[in-house]
Amino acid sequence: MYAKSGRLDFARLVFGGMDMKNSMSWNTMIDAYMKNGNVRDAIELFDEMPERDAVSWTALIGGFVKKRQFEQALEWFREMQMSGVEADYVTIIAVIAACADLGTLGLGLWINRFVMKQDFKQNIRIKEALVFFNLMQKEGFKPDGVSFTGALTACSHAGLVDEGLHLFDNPENRALRLHS
């Protein structure tokens, strides 16, 4: 709550007083520091973190991209690769943005090969979720605005343009489009 509203002093007090910190609490603080321009604090907290996951790394990488510090973003991505943490599709989107702004064609091509080799499991899960979403509709369950928006967002994040257009153009979802 405090981190989202930019009250990092209070957020840090609450975080410091936590007996059990999980990856979500660490990642929230790192992300908040980056969003509020406290890069040094974000890096210090990241360095203190007992276990880093893709979300932790992406909070830093994405933060640098948003601050237009593309070289830093790519440097942290290289560190992520060397640490053995697998990038997820959100990380890749941030890295591609950095490559595009820097005009680093070679690295962009490497990222493309990396994505093809990884064959991201997230896309498989998203496709399975969309199949389930469509099956629910066929069985008579009507999605609400939240599930409809979630399905469209999943398509967007996974680059599933055709599937997203199919959902959006489906006449059964017309009322949801108007109220979402």
Buried (B, 14 or more C-beta within 10 A) or exposed (E): EBBEEEBBEEBBEBBEEEEEBEBEBBBBBBBBBBBBEBBEBBBEBBEEBEEBBBBBBBBBBBBBBBBEBBEBBBBBBEBBEEEEBEBBBBBBBBBBBBBEEBEBEEBBEEBEEBBEEBEBEBBEEBBEBBEEBBEEBEEEEEBEEEBBBBBBEBBEBBBBEEBBEBBBEBEEBEEBBEEE
